Amino acid sequence: MDAWPFVGRDEELAAIETAFDGSDVDAVVIAGPAGVGKTALARRVLGRLRAAGSRAECVVGTRAAASIPFGAVAPLVPADWRPVGGPLGVLRAVATQVGRWGGRRRVAIGVDDAHLLDDSSVAVVTHLVTERLAFGVLTLRTGEPVADAITALWKEERAERLELGGLPAAAVDHLLGHYLKGPIDGLSRRRLTEAAAGNPLALREMVHGGLSGGKLRERYGVWRLDPAYQPGGRVTELVARHLVGLDASTRHVVELVAEGEPVALPALETLADAASIRAAEESGLVTVGRSGARVEARLAHPLYGEVLRAGMPLTRARIVRRRLAKALLDTPMRRRDDALRAAQWQVDGGVITHPDVVRVGARQAIGWSDLRLAERLARAARNAEPGAEADVLLAEILEYRGKSAEAVALLSDEPPPETTDPMLWAVTRAETLYWGLGAAGAAERVLMAVAGGPRGELADGTRSWILVFDGRCGAALDVARQVLARPGADPQGVIWAAAGGTAAAGFLGRLDESDAIHDRGLPVAAAHRDVMPWGVYEIEIAACLAHLASGDLIGARAFADEGYRLAVEAGVPMMVSGWALFSGLVTAAQGHLDVAGAMLREAFAGFEENDTFRFRRCCGAALAGVSALRGEAAEALRWMGEVEPFGAGANRIFEPWIELWRSWTVLSEGATSEAIGYAQGAAELARSADMPAVEAAALYEVGRLGGTVDRDRLAALAVRLATPFAEALAGAARGLATSDGRALADAAATFELLGHDLLAAEAATVAARAFRRAGRRGQSQLLSARAAQWRARCSGARTPLLLDGEVADLLTAREREVVLLAAQHSSKQIAERLGLGVKTVNNHLARAYAKLGVTSRAEIRTLLGQPPSARPR
């Protein structure tokens, strides 16, 4: 690996330079653990002092040279010195030579690994410092024995001791970006950052080990670290140093903490004697502290656990896990994740004594979205104690993991007689039918069959959620309202109904009602996280969708950013992927294409492992749309091809958006008529599903693509919705049709307030053109300047309304379509695509060439800002 850049140490660097230039101390001692960057900081200091005109020399302490008197300071001995006068002669010779260089204000001596200096070298270094012959910059490793003479430097205030901690998170991000040269998904970034704990050497070695072992790989343009990655190499060596000299009982304590971290101290005291626990703590490997009402033992550094778990023999690890499971099962297990930990230790230890706890643990693993672990625990529980309850749990998890066929096979058409919870069976069966098979009608029938019984609001709440994603928002909102109006409704039913109602109201353009339902359901979800761990996530996702559909991108972006941050902090893969998707959808709508592309690629890669709600098709289509907006036709077509095999099934609510992204994909090839057709089809889909907010956006999209907007319908929708976004769309459509610069300028201002930077840039661009044609040059220039500001936020976006004004003004609609196609296709291909004769195509092209003053397809590509590599096929 290349040398990593020097980052994150500006404050320390400034402090040392200040000590050299303007303080009374004569040295700075940089102390810290191995790999934290002491040497890099010292070298950077010496280099800067040297560049400023001072003399800077460096000596290094090593274990090999420690047995040789004056071995480390040999480079400071004059070349012509003769061995006379014994050790005192060496000291005098070095002092004389260094003294000639200019003294404390002109000379710096760096001493790397000062704790490894031999006694004679210590004497020379401390003499140079105390006699002010040179300024010392010393590094030493914490936890190592240090010569008294060096310790005395800071105890007697002749030196400042600088404790060097880990790099800040921003510096770690910079280092990852420097080496990987591309985005890294949120969970991989979190794991690397936490494991390294700011130690640049540990980070470097983990990245190198991941790359060389194929565990850190680029997938869809995003770097991902395999969850099974275990560090080795120099990372293992860093940790191994701390384990040297531990006796067997102390090491056992460390292993217990490594496998069970954190371990409650009372539980640990039942597994090991007090002396060994105290020795583990005194070694610096284990720390003991309070967490709420509990006192817990943890490892002092995250890497210790990574390395210890990776290197522990399987048989020993199984014994440790069994002991941990027994210790935890013997407690009241009051903490939220106790059941999950006890379940995992039973299964990993090979002995299941409490299958009921393993089932509870599997359900908790669902809550953490660790579906791979959830499946493993559910299978183990079912093997240990078969039955209907175990079947329902495993079927639910299999459906979440996309293993629909196996899930369906586990559940019969009717609940078996021994079913203890028919409602849970019905909900699981319905989810399997809808998310797995796309059978919305069958799922509804299963739920409606139990809706009139006890806890019927669970069935209705689930039905509301399914109806939303099936694109029947009016029905979804009606069902949600009924559940929320029931006194004493089951909290789970309230949560599902709140999620369904929040999203449905937003798609219907009733954002105030959507927000009210969200505010009603969120506290219930927060209060019942244990039984409904996905509740908060589903309600917040629904709110993000509602604001996105109704055109409030500022509100949607706030939900998406906060949701993604919290999901990464919690380490929940499925939720991270889900929030990455919705963050990508929002930023794509804003026109922030770089951010959108990165987030959508992260989501697409994540959905390979966990795609519970079948979002991958929507994600890939959105990536096609982002690529198309950047003018990357081949990439857009590739992404659209990626998702075609998925076909339509669940999530019909996304179909209008998918058709809009398809329209931009075919437009990127130059097929304007075809693109307009897809946009009109998207509007019809939205209308048939009663999604007026989405229909209004799709109608306006027709105008963005160069078609004729159904302004009467759009105006009627604006009246019905009465939202700022719908009204701005209607105003902009009117401005496009009538070249009304004022209407377009007003719409652009509203678009900006709602976060639609790309729509604002387009409207302002066309408004400036209209004002210029009307002779109002001042207003034109002002709008052009505003358009440039908005366009700068949408780097790389290329849409018809942003095209050069002369291209838009001079050509007829057919000429413009032929020109766009000609940039990438031959006349024969254009003729086939448009249903025209080749001669007709060439006539249109000739007229367009004459109007634009160009003579070739190459000049057309230049005019349209397309790369020279694009050639007619």
TIMITOR-280006 format. One line per 10 residues: number of its first residue (from 1); for each residue x, y, z of C-alpha. Coordinates in steps of 0.2 Angstrom, whole numbers, plus 5000, padded with zeros to 4 digits. Layout:
! residues N
NUM = X:Y:Z  ...
//
This chain:
! residues 873
1 = 5000:5000:5000  5006:5018:4997  5010:5029:5011  4995:5037:5018  4993:5055:5019  4997:5065:5035  4980:5070:5042  4971:5074:5058  4986:5080:5068  4985:5099:5065
11 = 4983:5104:5083  4997:5092:5089  5008:5099:5075  5005:5117:5080  5008:5113:5098  5025:5106:5095  5030:5120:5083  5024:5133:5096  5034:5124:5110  5050:5125:5098
21 = 5047:5143:5094  5041:5152:5109  5041:5142:5125  5053:5138:5139  5053:5119:5138  5067:5111:5129  5058:5095:5122  5041:5087:5118  5038:5069:5122  5025:5061:5111
31 = 5018:5046:5120  5005:5034:5113  5001:5016:5109  5009:5006:5095  5003:5012:5078  4994:5028:5083  5006:5039:5073  5019:5045:5084  5033:5043:5072  5023:5051:5058
41 = 5020:5066:5069  5038:5068:5074  5044:5066:5056  5032:5079:5050  5038:5091:5064  5056:5089:5060  5052:5091:5041  5043:5107:5044  5057:5114:5056  5070:5109:5042
51 = 5060:5118:5029  5059:5134:5040  5078:5134:5041  5082:5125:5057  5094:5110:5058  5084:5094:5061  5092:5077:5064  5084:5060:5069  5090:5045:5079  5080:5029:5082
61 = 5079:5017:5097  5078:4999:5092  5079:4983:5102  5094:4977:5092  5104:4992:5095  5099:4993:5114  5113:4981:5118  5126:4993:5110  5132:5008:5120  5129:5024:5110
71 = 5121:5013:5097  5106:5024:5094  5116:5041:5093  5130:5034:5082  5124:5045:5068  5127:5061:5079  5145:5056:5082  5157:5067:5071  5164:5057:5056  5182:5061:5061
81 = 5181:5057:5079  5194:5045:5087  5189:5033:5101  5198:5042:5115  5191:5047:5133  5179:5032:5135  5160:5035:5136  5163:5053:5142  5173:5056:5126  5159:5051:5115
91 = 5146:5062:5125  5158:5077:5123  5161:5074:5105  5142:5074:5101  5139:5089:5112  5153:5099:5103  5147:5095:5086  5128:5098:5090  5133:5114:5099  5141:5121:5083
101 = 5125:5119:5074  5117:5133:5083  5109:5128:5100  5091:5126:5106  5083:5139:5095  5091:5132:5079  5093:5113:5081  5080:5099:5084  5084:5081:5087  5071:5068:5085
111 = 5072:5052:5095  5060:5039:5089  5055:5025:5101  5065:5033:5115  5060:5019:5127  5072:5007:5117  5087:5018:5120  5102:5011:5128  5108:5019:5144  5123:5028:5135
121 = 5111:5035:5121  5099:5041:5135  5113:5050:5143  5118:5059:5127  5100:5064:5122  5096:5071:5139  5112:5080:5140  5108:5089:5123  5091:5094:5130  5096:5099:5147
131 = 5111:5109:5141  5100:5117:5128  5111:5112:5114  5095:5105:5104  5077:5104:5106  5071:5086:5108  5056:5078:5099  5055:5061:5107  5042:5047:5104  5039:5033:5116
141 = 5026:5019:5118  5014:5019:5132  5015:5004:5144  5034:5002:5141  5047:5005:5154  5056:5021:5151  5073:5027:5158  5072:5038:5173  5082:5052:5165  5069:5053:5151
151 = 5055:5052:5163  5063:5067:5173  5062:5078:5158  5043:5080:5159  5042:5078:5178  5054:5092:5180  5045:5102:5167  5060:5102:5155  5048:5094:5142  5030:5094:5138
161 = 5022:5076:5137  5009:5075:5123  4998:5060:5124  4993:5055:5107  4976:5048:5105  4967:5041:5090  4963:5050:5074  4946:5059:5073  4933:5051:5063  4935:5064:5049
171 = 4953:5059:5047  4949:5041:5046  4936:5045:5032  4950:5054:5023  4962:5039:5024  4949:5027:5018  4944:5038:5004  4963:5041:4999  4966:5022:4997  4950:5015:4991
181 = 4947:5029:4978  4928:5027:4980  4913:5027:4992  4912:5013:5006  4896:5008:5013  4891:5014:5030  4892:4998:5039  4909:4994:5033  4915:5011:5036  4908:5010:5054
191 = 4916:4993:5057  4933:4998:5051  4933:5015:5060  4927:5007:5077  4939:4992:5075  4954:5004:5072  4949:5016:5085  4958:5030:5077  4974:5020:5075  4981:5023:5058
201 = 4992:5008:5057  4978:4996:5063  4967:5004:5050  4980:5002:5036  4983:4984:5040  4964:4980:5041  4961:4988:5024  4976:4979:5017  4971:4963:5024  4953:4965:5018
211 = 4959:4969:5000  4972:4955:4999  4961:4942:5006  4946:4947:4995  4935:4952:5010  4935:4970:5005  4928:4971:4988  4920:4984:4976  4902:4980:4972  4892:4991:4961
221 = 4904:5005:4963  4904:5004:4982  4917:4996:4994  4910:4983:5006  4919:4973:5020  4913:4955:5022  4905:4953:5039  4915:4937:5041  4931:4946:5039  4944:4943:5053
231 = 4960:4953:5054  4977:4945:5053  4995:4949:5049  5002:4965:5058  4985:4968:5066  4987:4952:5075  5005:4956:5080  4999:4972:5087  4987:4963:5099  4998:4948:5102
241 = 5011:4960:5111  4998:4963:5124  4994:4945:5127  5013:4940:5130  5016:4935:5148  4998:4932:5153  4995:4917:5164  4982:4904:5159  4968:4910:5171  4970:4928:5166
251 = 4970:4924:5148  4954:4914:5151  4946:4930:5158  4951:4940:5143  4944:4926:5131  4927:4927:5141  4926:4945:5139  4931:4944:5120  4917:4932:5117  4904:4940:5128
261 = 4908:4958:5127  4901:4967:5137  4900:4954:5152  4891:4959:5168  4904:4959:5182  4893:4947:5193  4892:4935:5179  4910:4936:5176  4914:4933:5194  4904:4916:5193
271 = 4916:4911:5179  4933:4916:5185  4941:4920:5202  4943:4938:5208  4962:4938:5206  4962:4933:5188  4949:4947:5184  4959:4960:5193  4975:4954:5184  4966:4955:5167
281 = 4961:4973:5171  4978:4978:5177  4985:4971:5161  4976:4985:5151  4967:4972:5141  4950:4973:5150  4941:4988:5158  4928:4987:5171  4915:5001:5172  4897:5006:5175
291 = 4883:5005:5161  4867:5011:5169  4864:5001:5184  4875:4987:5179  4894:4985:5181  4902:4977:5165  4918:4971:5158  4924:4976:5141  4940:4975:5131  4951:4990:5131
301 = 4952:4991:5112  4940:4984:5099  4954:4976:5090  4958:4965:5104  4941:4956:5102  4942:4955:5083  4959:4946:5085  4955:4935:5100  4939:4929:5092  4948:4925:5076
311 = 4962:4916:5084  4953:4905:5097  4952:4887:5093  4934:4881:5089  4933:4869:5103  4939:4881:5116  4927:4894:5109  4912:4882:5111  4917:4879:5129  4918:4898:5132
321 = 4901:4901:5124  4893:4887:5134  4899:4894:5150  4893:4912:5145  4876:4905:5141  4874:4896:5157  4880:4911:5167  4867:4923:5158  4853:4910:5159  4855:4909:5178
331 = 4851:4928:5179  4834:4937:5177  4839:4943:5160  4831:4960:5161  4841:4969:5148  4834:4971:5130  4847:4960:5121  4850:4947:5135  4839:4934:5126  4848:4936:5110
341 = 4865:4934:5118  4859:4919:5127  4852:4912:5112  4867:4914:5101  4879:4907:5115  4868:4892:5116  4868:4889:5098  4886:4893:5095  4891:4882:5111  4882:4867:5103
351 = 4870:4864:5118  4852:4871:5118  4845:4870:5135  4831:4883:5133  4824:4883:5115  4811:4896:5120  4825:4908:5124  4832:4904:5107  4816:4908:5098  4815:4925:5108
361 = 4833:4928:5102  4829:4925:5084  4814:4937:5085  4826:4950:5093  4839:4947:5079  4825:4951:5067  4823:4968:5076  4842:4971:5073  4839:4966:5055  4853:4953:5057
371 = 4842:4941:5046  4856:4928:5043  4858:4926:5062  4839:4926:5065  4838:4912:5052  4851:4902:5060  4844:4904:5078  4826:4900:5071  4832:4884:5063  4841:4878:5078
381 = 4826:4882:5089  4815:4872:5077  4827:4857:5077  4827:4857:5096  4809:4859:5099  4798:4857:5083  4780:4864:5082  4769:4877:5074  4776:4891:5083  4794:4887:5077
391 = 4787:4885:5059  4779:4902:5059  4794:4910:5066  4806:4902:5053  4794:4906:5039  4793:4924:5044  4812:4925:5043  4814:4915:5027  4801:4927:5019  4811:4942:5025
401 = 4827:4934:5018  4819:4932:5001  4817:4913:5002  4799:4913:4998  4797:4896:4991  4803:4888:5007  4793:4900:5018  4777:4895:5009  4780:4877:5011  4782:4879:5029
411 = 4764:4886:5031  4749:4877:5027  4734:4885:5019  4725:4885:5036  4733:4887:5053  4736:4870:5061  4726:4865:5076  4740:4867:5088  4744:4885:5083  4744:4895:5099
421 = 4743:4912:5090  4732:4911:5074  4734:4930:5072  4753:4929:5071  4751:4914:5058  4739:4925:5048  4750:4940:5047  4765:4929:5043  4755:4920:5029  4749:4936:5022
431 = 4767:4944:5022  4773:4928:5013  4760:4929:5000  4762:4947:4996  4780:4951:4998  4786:4934:4991  4773:4930:4978  4765:4947:4975  4748:4939:4978  4739:4955:4986
441 = 4722:4947:4984  4726:4931:4993  4735:4941:5007  4720:4952:5009  4709:4937:5011  4720:4929:5024  4720:4945:5034  4701:4948:5032  4697:4931:5038  4704:4935:5056
451 = 4701:4954:5056  4684:4952:5065  4692:4941:5079  4703:4946:5094  4717:4958:5091  4709:4961:5073  4718:4977:5072  4734:4968:5069  4726:4961:5053  4719:4977:5048
461 = 4736:4986:5052  4745:4974:5041  4732:4976:5027  4735:4994:5027  4753:4993:5025  4751:4980:5011  4738:4991:5002  4750:5006:5002  4764:4996:4993  4751:4988:4982
471 = 4747:5006:4976  4729:5007:4983  4732:5022:4994  4714:5028:4997  4709:5010:5003  4725:5010:5014  4721:5026:5022  4703:5021:5026  4709:5005:5034  4722:5014:5044
481 = 4710:5027:5050  4698:5013:5057  4712:5005:5067  4718:5022:5074  4700:5026:5079  4698:5010:5089  4699:5013:5108  4712:5002:5116  4719:4995:5100  4733:4983:5101
491 = 4750:4993:5099  4756:4982:5085  4741:4986:5075  4742:5004:5079  4760:5004:5073  4757:4995:5056  4742:5006:5053  4752:5022:5057  4765:5017:5045  4752:5013:5031
501 = 4742:5029:5035  4757:5040:5035  4763:5034:5018  4745:5033:5010  4741:5051:5015  4757:5058:5008  4754:5049:4991  4736:5056:4991  4744:5074:4994  4737:5076:5012
511 = 4753:5080:5020  4745:5088:5035  4736:5072:5039  4751:5061:5035  4761:5071:5048  4747:5069:5061  4746:5050:5059  4765:5049:5060  4765:5059:5076  4751:5048:5083
521 = 4761:5032:5079  4779:5036:5082  4778:5037:5102  4768:5020:5102  4782:5012:5091  4796:5019:5102  4787:5013:5118  4786:4995:5110  4802:4992:5102  4804:4975:5111
531 = 4789:4967:5103  4789:4978:5087  4808:4982:5084  4805:4988:5066  4790:4999:5071  4800:5016:5072  4809:5012:5055  4793:5008:5046  4784:5024:5052  4799:5035:5048
541 = 4801:5027:5031  4783:5030:5028  4785:5048:5033  4800:5050:5021  4790:5042:5007  4775:5054:5011  4786:5070:5010  4795:5063:4994  4778:5059:4985  4770:5076:4990
551 = 4785:5086:4984  4793:5091:5000  4811:5086:4997  4817:5096:5012  4807:5087:5024  4810:5070:5015  4829:5073:5015  4828:5077:5034  4820:5060:5037  4832:5051:5026
561 = 4848:5059:5033  4843:5055:5051  4837:5038:5047  4853:5033:5038  4864:5040:5052  4854:5031:5066  4854:5014:5056  4873:5015:5054  4876:5019:5072  4865:5004:5077
571 = 4873:4993:5064  4857:4986:5057  4861:4981:5039  4843:4980:5031  4839:4997:5039  4855:5004:5032  4851:4998:5015  4833:5004:5016  4838:5022:5021  4852:5022:5008
581 = 4838:5019:4995  4827:5033:5001  4841:5045:5003  4846:5041:4985  4828:5043:4979  4827:5060:4988  4844:5067:4982  4840:5060:4964  4824:5071:4964  4834:5086:4970
591 = 4846:5083:4956  4861:5080:4967  4866:5066:4956  4883:5061:4964  4876:5059:4981  4861:5050:4974  4872:5038:4964  4883:5033:4979  4868:5030:4990  4858:5020:4978
601 = 4873:5009:4973  4876:5006:4992  4858:5001:4994  4858:4990:4978  4873:4980:4985  4865:4979:5002  4849:4972:4995  4859:4957:4988  4859:4951:5006  4843:4958:5013
611 = 4829:4964:5003  4814:4960:5014  4802:4973:5006  4808:4969:4988  4816:4986:4985  4830:4981:4973  4820:4983:4957  4815:5001:4962  4833:5004:4967  4841:4998:4951
621 = 4828:5008:4940  4832:5024:4950  4850:5021:4946  4846:5020:4928  4837:5037:4930  4852:5045:4938  4863:5038:4925  4852:5045:4911  4851:5062:4919  4870:5062:4918
631 = 4869:5058:4899  4876:5041:4902  4865:5031:4890  4875:5014:4891  4875:5014:4910  4857:5019:4911  4852:5004:4899  4863:4993:4909  4855:4997:4926  4838:4995:4918
641 = 4843:4978:4911  4849:4973:4929  4831:4975:4936  4820:4969:4921  4822:4950:4927  4814:4955:4944  4798:4959:4935  4783:4968:4944  4775:4960:4959  4775:4968:4976
651 = 4777:4987:4977  4766:4993:4963  4767:5010:4972  4784:5012:4964  4778:5008:4946  4775:5026:4940  4792:5031:4946  4800:5016:4938  4791:5021:4921  4798:5039:4923
661 = 4815:5033:4926  4813:5022:4910  4807:5037:4901  4824:5046:4905  4833:5030:4901  4826:5030:4883  4828:5049:4882  4847:5047:4885  4848:5037:4869  4839:5052:4860
671 = 4822:5043:4859  4811:5058:4863  4794:5052:4857  4797:5035:4866  4802:5044:4882  4786:5055:4882  4776:5040:4880  4783:5032:4895  4780:5048:4905  4762:5048:4900
681 = 4760:5030:4904  4767:5034:4922  4754:5047:4924  4740:5035:4919  4747:5022:4931  4747:5035:4945  4730:5041:4941  4723:5023:4941  4731:5020:4958  4724:5036:4965
691 = 4741:5044:4968  4737:5062:4963  4753:5069:4969  4763:5057:4959  4752:5059:4944  4755:5078:4944  4774:5076:4944  4772:5063:4930  4762:5075:4920  4775:5089:4922
701 = 4788:5076:4917  4780:5075:4900  4784:5094:4898  4802:5092:4904  4805:5078:4891  4799:5090:4877  4781:5084:4876  4764:5093:4877  4757:5093:4895  4739:5090:4899
711 = 4738:5107:4908  4719:5105:4912  4722:5089:4921  4737:5096:4930  4728:5112:4935  4713:5102:4942  4726:5091:4952  4734:5107:4959  4717:5113:4965  4713:5096:4972
721 = 4729:5094:4981  4732:5113:4986  4750:5109:4989  4765:5121:4985  4773:5108:4974  4757:5104:4964  4754:5123:4961  4772:5126:4956  4770:5111:4944  4755:5119:4936
731 = 4762:5136:4935  4778:5129:4927  4768:5119:4914  4759:5135:4910  4775:5145:4908  4783:5131:4897  4767:5131:4885  4766:5150:4884  4784:5156:4886  4778:5165:4902
741 = 4795:5170:4910  4786:5176:4926  4776:5160:4929  4792:5150:4927  4802:5162:4938  4789:5160:4952  4789:5141:4950  4808:5141:4951  4807:5150:4968  4795:5138:4975
751 = 4804:5123:4968  4820:5129:4977  4810:5131:4994  4805:5113:4992  4822:5107:4988  4819:5103:4970  4836:5111:4964  4835:5103:4947  4817:5108:4943  4822:5126:4949
761 = 4837:5126:4938  4827:5121:4923  4813:5133:4926  4825:5147:4928  4834:5143:4913  4819:5143:4902  4812:5159:4911  4829:5168:4907  4827:5163:4889  4809:5169:4888
771 = 4814:5186:4896  4828:5188:4884  4816:5185:4869  4804:5198:4876  4819:5211:4877  4819:5211:4897  4838:5208:4898  4840:5213:4916  4827:5200:4922  4835:5187:4910
781 = 4852:5190:4917  4846:5189:4935  4837:5172:4931  4852:5166:4922  4863:5169:4937  4850:5160:4949  4849:5146:4937  4868:5144:4937  4868:5143:4956  4855:5129:4956
791 = 4863:5120:4942  4879:5120:4951  4871:5109:4965  4866:5097:4951  4883:5093:4944  4882:5083:4928  4864:5085:4925  4859:5086:4907  4841:5088:4903  4831:5095:4888
801 = 4827:5111:4897  4845:5114:4902  4851:5113:4883  4858:5128:4875  4844:5140:4871  4848:5140:4852  4846:5122:4851  4829:5123:4859  4823:5138:4850  4829:5134:4832
811 = 4823:5116:4829  4806:5109:4827  4801:5095:4839  4805:5082:4826  4821:5089:4821  4826:5090:4839  4822:5072:4841  4832:5067:4826  4847:5077:4831  4847:5069:4849
821 = 4846:5051:4841  4859:5056:4828  4872:5058:4842  4872:5040:4845  4863:5031:4831  4864:5029:4812  4851:5036:4800  4844:5018:4797  4843:5015:4816  4834:5031:4818
831 = 4822:5027:4804  4818:5010:4812  4815:5018:4829  4804:5032:4823  4795:5023:4809  4801:5035:4796  4811:5032:4780  4829:5034:4780  4828:5048:4767  4816:5058:4778
841 = 4828:5056:4793  4842:5063:4783  4831:5077:4777  4827:5082:4795  4845:5080:4799  4851:5091:4785  4839:5105:4790  4844:5104:4808  4863:5105:4803  4859:5120:4793
851 = 4850:5129:4807  4863:5125:4820  4878:5128:4809  4886:5111:4811  4891:5098:4798  4893:5081:4806  4888:5070:4820  4904:5074:4829  4899:5092:4830  4882:5088:4836
861 = 4890:5078:4851  4901:5092:4855  4886:5104:4855  4876:5092:4866  4891:5090:4878  4892:5071:4874  4909:5062:4875  4918:5060:4859  4918:5041:4862  4899:5040:4858
871 = 4898:5034:4840  4883:5030:4829  4880:5011:4829
//
